Amino acid sequence: MTNFGAKTGGADNTAAFKAAIKACSDAGGGHVIVPAGTYTSGAIHLLSNVDFHLNSGATIKFSGTASNFPVVLTRYEGIECMNRSPMVYAYGQTNIALTGSGTLDAGGTSSWNKGNNRKILESMISSGKTDPHQRDVTTSGSSLRSTFIEPYNCDTVLIQGITLKNSMFWQLHPTLCTNVIVDGVTTDASTAHSNTDGCDPESVDHIVIRNCTLGAHDDNIAIKSGRDADGRRVNVPTQNLVVYNCLMNGNWGAITCGSEQTGYSQNINLDSVTGNFDRSFVFVTTTYNGQTGSHPPAFGPFTITNSSCTSAPKVFDVSGLSNAHINGFTVKNCAFKGVANTGNTFKNVDGRSFTNVTINGKTVT
């Protein structure tokens, strides 16, 4: 990397990183290695067949210079639009990787990386801007936050070993990708910024999230597939997702489906999940934020096996709609202890089955 002019000490390395990545990709691929030290940069855009690797002791601090984060196609809370680039981004690339034991720090982007009024986009859609390239939120007179790491429409993606700090918004956001591995990544559990989900796979097919320590000031993993009419326009689900051997530290859900999820949540299987829970072990609602409409979701079947807790306010709080029941809810070989409220809630749930399940030592039938 230093061969392309990268320097520590506060220099702007945006151009140096870009040149190194391009040269590596043009040569057929390989590793772009960031040595130990602290580097300042704008957006880093990955290209095909390149592994951008941070050695131990390497830190990249993303800057407050908004112009170093060009406008790109992205999704904001499930709606496609043009916005300032995520800190690390790739579009339409194949065989890319972000690896190493270094740290990526987005704290410096706080001067421009702000705004959460999704109605800006909703109003653009209602005014007839059906092409997402017409929805440039940077020229709307307001702003919306950019995610931290976002491969978009990419095939074969590896994100491994890195640590993320001081995110302003969602931390890992693979979108419309296939064949993704997130392995051994640590995300920020700081409460300084809201909506800093750990990992939000959105409209992704075949993804494994493993061996991660996922901190968040919101959901640790939130499975998404677009929002409302724009989600139905794109019409790509998240599917074939496996999560294992991860430590979750957040103030909302360890693994959630939504809130940006058009259509359905089906064939969800939880096995060997354990921990202390500040909210219900399982919480399912089909009236999120009081939303209604003519496209009711399809939920279920859900299967929970070999799981437990040492504390929780409640175990099961599961509600479907009168016109869209939850179809299938199976629990086997689970022991929930330290539960404050043992009165479970089930509304409009078909196909319930409990085998060898106890709450505070009492069998659930």
Secondary structure in CASP SS format (residue, H / E / C, confidence):
PFRMAT SS
TARGET T0000
AUTHOR 0000-0000-0000
METHOD secondary structure of the structure
MODEL  1
M C 1.00
T H 1.00
N H 1.00
F H 1.00
G C 1.00
A C 1.00
K C 1.00
T C 1.00
G C 1.00
G C 1.00
A C 1.00
D E 1.00
N C 1.00
T H 1.00
A H 1.00
A H 1.00
F H 1.00
K H 1.00
A H 1.00
A H 1.00
I H 1.00
K H 1.00
A H 1.00
C H 1.00
S H 1.00
D H 1.00
A C 1.00
G C 1.00
G C 1.00
G E 1.00
H E 1.00
V E 1.00
I E 1.00
V E 1.00
P C 1.00
A C 1.00
G E 1.00
T E 1.00
Y E 1.00
T E 1.00
S E 1.00
G C 1.00
A C 1.00
I E 1.00
H E 1.00
L C 1.00
L C 1.00
S C 1.00
N C 1.00
V E 1.00
D E 1.00
F E 1.00
H E 1.00
L E 1.00
N C 1.00
S C 1.00
G C 1.00
A E 1.00
T E 1.00
I E 1.00
K E 1.00
F E 1.00
S C 1.00
G C 1.00
T C 1.00
A H 1.00
S H 1.00
N H 1.00
F C 1.00
P C 1.00
V E 1.00
V E 1.00
L E 1.00
T E 1.00
R E 1.00
Y E 1.00
E C 1.00
G C 1.00
I E 1.00
E E 1.00
C E 1.00
M E 1.00
N E 1.00
R E 1.00
S C 1.00
P C 1.00
M C 1.00
V E 1.00
Y E 1.00
A E 1.00
Y E 1.00
G C 1.00
Q C 1.00
T E 1.00
N E 1.00
I E 1.00
A E 1.00
L E 1.00
T E 1.00
G E 1.00
S C 1.00
G C 1.00
T E 1.00
L E 1.00
D E 1.00
A C 1.00
G H 1.00
G H 1.00
T H 1.00
S H 1.00
S H 1.00
W C 1.00
N C 1.00
K C 1.00
G C 1.00
N E 1.00
N C 1.00
R C 1.00
K H 1.00
I H 1.00
L H 1.00
E H 1.00
S H 1.00
M H 1.00
I H 1.00
S H 1.00
S C 1.00
G C 1.00
K C 1.00
T C 1.00
D C 1.00
P H 1.00
H H 1.00
Q H 1.00
R C 1.00
D E 1.00
V H 1.00
T H 1.00
T H 1.00
S C 1.00
G C 1.00
S C 1.00
S C 1.00
L E 1.00
R C 1.00
S C 1.00
T C 1.00
F C 1.00
I E 1.00
E E 1.00
P E 1.00
Y E 1.00
N C 1.00
C C 1.00
D E 1.00
T E 1.00
V E 1.00
L E 1.00
I E 1.00
Q E 1.00
G C 1.00
I C 1.00
T E 1.00
L E 1.00
K E 1.00
N C 1.00
S C 1.00
M C 1.00
F C 1.00
W C 1.00
Q C 1.00
L E 1.00
H C 1.00
P C 1.00
T E 1.00
L C 1.00
C C 1.00
T E 1.00
N E 1.00
V E 1.00
I E 1.00
V E 1.00
D E 1.00
G C 1.00
V C 1.00
T E 1.00
T E 1.00
D C 1.00
A C 1.00
S C 1.00
T C 1.00
A C 1.00
H C 1.00
S C 1.00
N C 1.00
T E 1.00
D C 1.00
G C 1.00
C E 1.00
D C 1.00
P C 1.00
E E 1.00
S C 1.00
V C 1.00
D E 1.00
H E 1.00
I E 1.00
V E 1.00
I E 1.00
R E 1.00
N C 1.00
C C 1.00
T E 1.00
L E 1.00
G E 1.00
A E 1.00
H E 1.00
D C 1.00
D C 1.00
N C 1.00
I E 1.00
A E 1.00
I E 1.00
K E 1.00
S C 1.00
G E 1.00
R C 1.00
D H 1.00
A H 1.00
D H 1.00
G H 1.00
R H 1.00
R H 1.00
V H 1.00
N C 1.00
V C 1.00
P C 1.00
T C 1.00
Q E 1.00
N E 1.00
L E 1.00
V E 1.00
V E 1.00
Y E 1.00
N C 1.00
C C 1.00
L E 1.00
M E 1.00
N E 1.00
G E 1.00
N C 1.00
W C 1.00
G C 1.00
A C 1.00
I E 1.00
T E 1.00
C E 1.00
G C 1.00
S C 1.00
E C 1.00
Q E 1.00
T C 1.00
G C 1.00
Y E 1.00
S E 1.00
Q C 1.00
N C 1.00
I E 1.00
N E 1.00
L E 1.00
D E 1.00
S C 1.00
V C 1.00
T C 1.00
G C 1.00
N E 1.00
F C 1.00
D C 1.00
R C 1.00
S C 1.00
F C 1.00
V E 1.00
F E 1.00
V E 1.00
T C 1.00
T C 1.00
T C 1.00
Y H 1.00
N H 1.00
G H 1.00
Q C 1.00
T C 1.00
G C 1.00
S C 1.00
H C 1.00
P C 1.00
P C 1.00
A E 1.00
F E 1.00
G C 1.00
P C 1.00
F E 1.00
T E 1.00
I E 1.00
T E 1.00
N C 1.00
S C 1.00
S E 1.00
C E 1.00
T C 1.00
S E 1.00
A E 1.00
P C 1.00
K C 1.00
V C 1.00
F E 1.00
D E 1.00
V E 1.00
S E 1.00
G C 1.00
L E 1.00
S C 1.00
N C 1.00
A E 1.00
H C 1.00
I E 1.00
N E 1.00
G E 1.00
F E 1.00
T E 1.00
V E 1.00
K E 1.00
N E 1.00
C E 1.00
A E 1.00
F E 1.00
K C 1.00
G C 1.00
V E 1.00
A C 1.00
N C 1.00
T C 1.00
G C 1.00
N C 1.00
T E 1.00
F E 1.00
K E 1.00
N C 1.00
V E 1.00
D E 1.00
G E 1.00
R E 1.00
S E 1.00
F E 1.00
T E 1.00
N E 1.00
V E 1.00
T E 1.00
I E 1.00
N C 1.00
G C 1.00
K E 1.00
T E 1.00
V C 1.00
T C 1.00
END
